[in-house]
């Protein structure tokens, strides 16, 4: 089974301001990721995401569960 890579930063930047807030709120509730830290990491290409952060965010994007 091939796993496709999701452009996490590109996806985040394509969201509207309201959707970004909902997305960050979901990450806070589900994974206890600080919203300010995640916002900075997703907006700034110089900030590195940890492997677990990237994997969890990719799963969240692929499932679309944060939109519910």
N, CA, C and O atoms as CSV, one atom per row, in Angstrom:
chain,resi,resn,atom,element,x,y,z
A,1,UNK,N,N,0.842,-1.174,0.000
A,1,UNK,CA,C,0.000,0.000,0.000
A,1,UNK,C,C,0.888,1.239,0.000
A,1,UNK,O,O,1.737,1.414,0.874
A,2,UNK,N,N,0.678,2.078,-0.980
A,2,UNK,CA,C,1.482,3.280,-1.104
A,2,UNK,C,C,0.847,4.429,-0.339
A,2,UNK,O,O,-0.354,4.674,-0.444
A,3,UNK,N,N,1.651,5.112,0.411
A,3,UNK,CA,C,1.151,6.265,1.169
A,3,UNK,C,C,1.517,7.522,0.412
A,3,UNK,O,O,2.683,7.743,0.084
A,4,UNK,N,N,0.515,8.351,0.133
A,4,UNK,CA,C,0.795,9.590,-0.571
A,4,UNK,C,C,1.138,10.684,0.434
A,4,UNK,O,O,0.553,10.771,1.513
A,5,UNK,N,N,2.086,11.500,0.055
A,5,UNK,CA,C,2.496,12.598,0.922
A,5,UNK,C,C,1.553,13.782,0.754
A,5,UNK,O,O,1.193,14.155,-0.363
A,6,UNK,N,N,1.173,14.347,1.849
A,6,UNK,CA,C,0.300,15.510,1.854
A,6,UNK,C,C,1.164,16.733,2.109
A,6,UNK,O,O,2.001,16.734,3.012
A,7,UNK,N,N,0.960,17.771,1.315
A,7,UNK,CA,C,1.669,19.028,1.546
A,7,UNK,C,C,0.945,19.759,2.676
A,7,UNK,O,O,0.005,20.519,2.440
A,8,UNK,N,N,1.394,19.520,3.891
A,8,UNK,CA,C,0.725,20.024,5.088
A,8,UNK,C,C,0.667,21.549,5.077
A,8,UNK,O,O,-0.384,22.133,5.340
A,9,UNK,N,N,1.774,22.184,4.778
A,9,UNK,CA,C,1.808,23.654,4.773
A,9,UNK,C,C,0.944,24.236,3.657
A,9,UNK,O,O,0.234,25.219,3.867
A,10,UNK,N,N,1.005,23.635,2.486
A,10,UNK,CA,C,0.185,24.099,1.373
A,10,UNK,C,C,-1.298,23.960,1.675
A,10,UNK,O,O,-2.093,24.842,1.349
A,11,UNK,N,N,-1.664,22.854,2.296
A,11,UNK,CA,C,-3.063,22.639,2.663
A,11,UNK,C,C,-3.517,23.694,3.663
A,11,UNK,O,O,-4.577,24.300,3.508
A,12,UNK,N,N,-2.700,23.905,4.687
A,12,UNK,CA,C,-3.049,24.877,5.728
A,12,UNK,C,C,-3.192,26.279,5.133
A,12,UNK,O,O,-4.128,27.004,5.467
A,13,UNK,N,N,-2.279,26.652,4.267
A,13,UNK,CA,C,-2.306,27.993,3.689
A,13,UNK,C,C,-3.460,28.181,2.715
A,13,UNK,O,O,-3.854,29.313,2.435
A,14,UNK,N,N,-4.010,27.076,2.192
A,14,UNK,CA,C,-5.144,27.187,1.272
A,14,UNK,C,C,-6.470,27.366,2.006
A,14,UNK,O,O,-7.485,27.680,1.385
A,15,UNK,N,N,-6.468,27.170,3.317
A,15,UNK,CA,C,-7.691,27.320,4.102
A,15,UNK,C,C,-8.008,28.794,4.342
A,15,UNK,O,O,-7.118,29.644,4.349
A,16,UNK,N,N,-9.281,29.072,4.537
A,16,UNK,CA,C,-9.671,30.438,4.898
A,16,UNK,C,C,-9.268,30.679,6.352
A,16,UNK,O,O,-8.886,29.751,7.065
A,17,UNK,N,N,-9.357,31.915,6.770
A,17,UNK,CA,C,-8.972,32.263,8.143
A,17,UNK,C,C,-9.825,31.506,9.168
A,17,UNK,O,O,-9.312,31.026,10.179
A,18,UNK,N,N,-11.116,31.407,8.899
A,18,UNK,CA,C,-12.029,30.694,9.798
A,18,UNK,C,C,-11.690,29.208,9.846
A,18,UNK,O,O,-11.666,28.602,10.917
A,19,UNK,N,N,-11.431,28.629,8.683
A,19,UNK,CA,C,-11.084,27.202,8.619
A,19,UNK,C,C,-9.763,26.925,9.331
A,19,UNK,O,O,-9.612,25.893,9.985
A,20,UNK,N,N,-8.816,27.837,9.206
A,20,UNK,CA,C,-7.540,27.665,9.917
A,20,UNK,C,C,-7.764,27.610,11.420
A,20,UNK,O,O,-7.170,26.789,12.119
A,21,UNK,N,N,-8.625,28.491,11.906
A,21,UNK,CA,C,-8.947,28.500,13.331
A,21,UNK,C,C,-9.581,27.197,13.774
A,21,UNK,O,O,-9.247,26.674,14.837
A,22,UNK,N,N,-10.495,26.666,12.969
A,22,UNK,CA,C,-11.145,25.396,13.288
A,22,UNK,C,C,-10.131,24.258,13.265
A,22,UNK,O,O,-10.154,23.376,14.124
A,23,UNK,N,N,-9.246,24.286,12.279
A,23,UNK,CA,C,-8.215,23.260,12.139
A,23,UNK,C,C,-7.291,23.264,13.351
A,23,UNK,O,O,-7.015,22.212,13.927
A,24,UNK,N,N,-6.815,24.441,13.739
A,24,UNK,CA,C,-5.925,24.551,14.893
A,24,UNK,C,C,-6.638,24.149,16.183
A,24,UNK,O,O,-6.034,23.532,17.060
A,25,UNK,N,N,-7.909,24.493,16.300
A,25,UNK,CA,C,-8.685,24.112,17.486
A,25,UNK,C,C,-8.807,22.591,17.570
A,25,UNK,O,O,-8.699,22.015,18.653
A,26,UNK,N,N,-9.031,21.945,16.431
A,26,UNK,CA,C,-9.101,20.480,16.423
A,26,UNK,C,C,-7.771,19.876,16.876
A,26,UNK,O,O,-7.756,18.950,17.687
A,27,UNK,N,N,-6.662,20.395,16.360
A,27,UNK,CA,C,-5.342,19.877,16.748
A,27,UNK,C,C,-5.091,20.075,18.239
A,27,UNK,O,O,-4.465,19.232,18.882
A,28,UNK,N,N,-5.573,21.177,18.785
A,28,UNK,CA,C,-5.430,21.436,20.214
A,28,UNK,C,C,-6.213,20.412,21.030
A,28,UNK,O,O,-5.681,19.822,21.971
A,29,UNK,N,N,-7.464,20.205,20.672
A,29,UNK,CA,C,-8.327,19.298,21.437
A,29,UNK,C,C,-7.877,17.847,21.275
A,29,UNK,O,O,-7.793,17.105,22.254
A,30,UNK,N,N,-7.590,17.447,20.040
A,30,UNK,CA,C,-7.273,16.029,19.769
A,30,UNK,C,C,-5.855,15.657,20.192
A,30,UNK,O,O,-5.647,14.600,20.789
A,31,UNK,N,N,-4.890,16.504,19.893
A,31,UNK,CA,C,-3.480,16.151,20.115
A,31,UNK,C,C,-2.784,17.022,21.152
A,31,UNK,O,O,-1.613,16.796,21.458
A,32,UNK,N,N,-3.481,18.010,21.694
A,32,UNK,CA,C,-2.913,18.923,22.684
A,32,UNK,C,C,-1.731,19.715,22.119
A,32,UNK,O,O,-0.751,19.974,22.818
A,33,UNK,N,N,-1.841,20.098,20.832
A,33,UNK,CA,C,-0.824,20.924,20.203
A,33,UNK,C,C,-1.187,22.393,20.442
A,33,UNK,O,O,-2.320,22.807,20.198
A,34,UNK,N,N,-0.239,23.156,20.910
A,34,UNK,CA,C,-0.454,24.578,21.155
A,34,UNK,C,C,-0.782,25.274,19.831
A,34,UNK,O,O,-0.066,25.117,18.842
A,35,UNK,N,N,-1.872,26.044,19.827
A,35,UNK,CA,C,-2.319,26.668,18.580
A,35,UNK,C,C,-1.319,27.678,18.024
A,35,UNK,O,O,-1.112,27.745,16.813
A,36,UNK,N,N,-0.710,28.451,18.890
A,36,UNK,CA,C,0.264,29.450,18.424
A,36,UNK,C,C,1.495,28.768,17.819
A,36,UNK,O,O,2.000,29.200,16.783
A,37,UNK,N,N,1.968,27.720,18.457
A,37,UNK,CA,C,3.131,26.994,17.952
A,37,UNK,C,C,2.822,26.343,16.613
A,37,UNK,O,O,3.620,26.422,15.678
A,38,UNK,N,N,1.659,25.698,16.520
A,38,UNK,CA,C,1.273,25.029,15.269
A,38,UNK,C,C,1.068,26.043,14.152
A,38,UNK,O,O,1.450,25.794,13.008
A,39,UNK,N,N,0.476,27.167,14.471
A,39,UNK,CA,C,0.268,28.212,13.468
A,39,UNK,C,C,1.607,28.683,12.917
A,39,UNK,O,O,1.762,28.854,11.708
A,40,UNK,N,N,2.558,28.888,13.794
A,40,UNK,CA,C,3.889,29.325,13.371
A,40,UNK,C,C,4.562,28.255,12.522
A,40,UNK,O,O,5.139,28.560,11.478
A,41,UNK,N,N,4.489,27.013,12.962
A,41,UNK,CA,C,5.133,25.926,12.219
A,41,UNK,C,C,4.501,25.724,10.848
A,41,UNK,O,O,5.200,25.402,9.888
A,42,UNK,N,N,3.190,25.907,10.745
A,42,UNK,CA,C,2.509,25.687,9.471
A,42,UNK,C,C,2.632,26.880,8.526
A,42,UNK,O,O,2.496,26.719,7.313
A,43,UNK,N,N,2.884,28.052,9.054
A,43,UNK,CA,C,3.033,29.257,8.220
A,43,UNK,C,C,4.471,29.506,7.802
A,43,UNK,O,O,4.708,30.142,6.775
A,44,UNK,N,N,5.424,29.027,8.564
A,44,UNK,CA,C,6.829,29.342,8.355
A,44,UNK,C,C,7.564,28.108,7.848
A,44,UNK,O,O,7.672,27.112,8.564
A,45,UNK,N,N,8.064,28.167,6.628
A,45,UNK,CA,C,8.746,27.009,6.052
A,45,UNK,C,C,10.080,26.721,6.737
A,45,UNK,O,O,10.647,25.643,6.553
A,46,UNK,N,N,10.586,27.669,7.523
A,46,UNK,CA,C,11.840,27.446,8.247
A,46,UNK,C,C,11.627,26.663,9.539
A,46,UNK,O,O,12.574,26.105,10.093
A,47,UNK,N,N,10.384,26.622,10.020
A,47,UNK,CA,C,10.081,25.881,11.247
A,47,UNK,C,C,9.795,24.428,10.892
A,47,UNK,O,O,9.004,24.136,9.995
A,48,UNK,N,N,10.439,23.542,11.596
A,48,UNK,CA,C,10.285,22.119,11.299
A,48,UNK,C,C,9.197,21.491,12.159
A,48,UNK,O,O,9.092,21.759,13.356
A,49,UNK,N,N,8.395,20.651,11.520
A,49,UNK,CA,C,7.410,19.855,12.251
A,49,UNK,C,C,8.093,18.573,12.700
A,49,UNK,O,O,8.861,17.976,11.946
A,50,UNK,N,N,7.816,18.156,13.915
A,50,UNK,CA,C,8.319,16.859,14.361
A,50,UNK,C,C,7.615,15.767,13.561
A,50,UNK,O,O,6.545,16.002,12.999
A,51,UNK,N,N,8.204,14.584,13.509
A,51,UNK,CA,C,7.626,13.493,12.731
A,51,UNK,C,C,6.222,13.143,13.216
A,51,UNK,O,O,5.324,12.932,12.401
A,52,UNK,N,N,6.020,13.078,14.542
A,52,UNK,CA,C,4.692,12.734,15.064
A,52,UNK,C,C,3.674,13.824,14.733
A,52,UNK,O,O,2.515,13.519,14.454
A,53,UNK,N,N,4.092,15.079,14.761
A,53,UNK,CA,C,3.192,16.171,14.401
A,53,UNK,C,C,2.772,16.051,12.939
A,53,UNK,O,O,1.590,16.148,12.609
A,54,UNK,N,N,3.756,15.839,12.071
A,54,UNK,CA,C,3.467,15.717,10.641
A,54,UNK,C,C,2.523,14.552,10.372
A,54,UNK,O,O,1.562,14.693,9.615
A,55,UNK,N,N,2.790,13.403,10.988
A,55,UNK,CA,C,1.955,12.224,10.773
A,55,UNK,C,C,0.529,12.458,11.259
A,55,UNK,O,O,-0.428,12.092,10.577
A,56,UNK,N,N,0.385,13.065,12.430
A,56,UNK,CA,C,-0.949,13.326,12.973
A,56,UNK,C,C,-1.710,14.340,12.129
A,56,UNK,O,O,-2.913,14.191,11.916
A,57,UNK,N,N,-1.028,15.353,11.654
A,57,UNK,CA,C,-1.677,16.364,10.822
A,57,UNK,C,C,-2.072,15.765,9.472
A,57,UNK,O,O,-3.151,16.059,8.958
A,58,UNK,N,N,-1.209,14.929,8.895
A,58,UNK,CA,C,-1.547,14.271,7.639
A,58,UNK,C,C,-2.785,13.396,7.798
A,58,UNK,O,O,-3.670,13.410,6.942
A,59,UNK,N,N,-2.852,12.630,8.897
A,59,UNK,CA,C,-4.032,11.790,9.158
A,59,UNK,C,C,-5.288,12.643,9.283
A,59,UNK,O,O,-6.346,12.287,8.766
A,60,UNK,N,N,-5.160,13.765,9.972
A,60,UNK,CA,C,-6.290,14.670,10.163
A,60,UNK,C,C,-6.772,15.219,8.823
A,60,UNK,O,O,-7.976,15.282,8.577
A,61,UNK,N,N,-5.852,15.612,7.965
A,61,UNK,CA,C,-6.209,16.162,6.653
A,61,UNK,C,C,-6.867,15.096,5.798
A,61,UNK,O,O,-7.910,15.339,5.191
A,62,UNK,N,N,-6.260,13.909,5.746
A,62,UNK,CA,C,-6.777,12.835,4.900
A,62,UNK,C,C,-8.167,12.386,5.326
A,62,UNK,O,O,-9.006,12.073,4.481
A,63,UNK,N,N,-8.413,12.351,6.623
A,63,UNK,CA,C,-9.712,11.887,7.110
A,63,UNK,C,C,-10.773,12.980,7.017
A,63,UNK,O,O,-11.960,12.682,6.888
A,64,UNK,N,N,-10.355,14.240,7.082
A,64,UNK,CA,C,-11.290,15.353,7.031
A,64,UNK,C,C,-12.135,15.480,8.285
A,64,UNK,O,O,-13.119,16.220,8.300
A,65,UNK,N,N,-11.758,14.762,9.339
A,65,UNK,CA,C,-12.549,14.729,10.568
A,65,UNK,C,C,-12.622,16.090,11.270
A,65,UNK,O,O,-13.567,16.344,12.017
A,66,UNK,N,N,-11.662,16.946,11.045
A,66,UNK,CA,C,-11.639,18.245,11.728
A,66,UNK,C,C,-12.755,19.155,11.259
A,66,UNK,O,O,-13.096,20.109,11.958
A,67,UNK,N,N,-13.331,18.892,10.102
A,67,UNK,CA,C,-14.392,19.738,9.546
A,67,UNK,C,C,-15.751,19.475,10.189
A,67,UNK,O,O,-16.684,20.253,9.986
A,68,UNK,N,N,-15.881,18.412,10.948
A,68,UNK,CA,C,-17.194,18.040,11.501
A,68,UNK,C,C,-17.524,18.759,12.760
A,68,UNK,O,O,-18.592,18.545,13.332
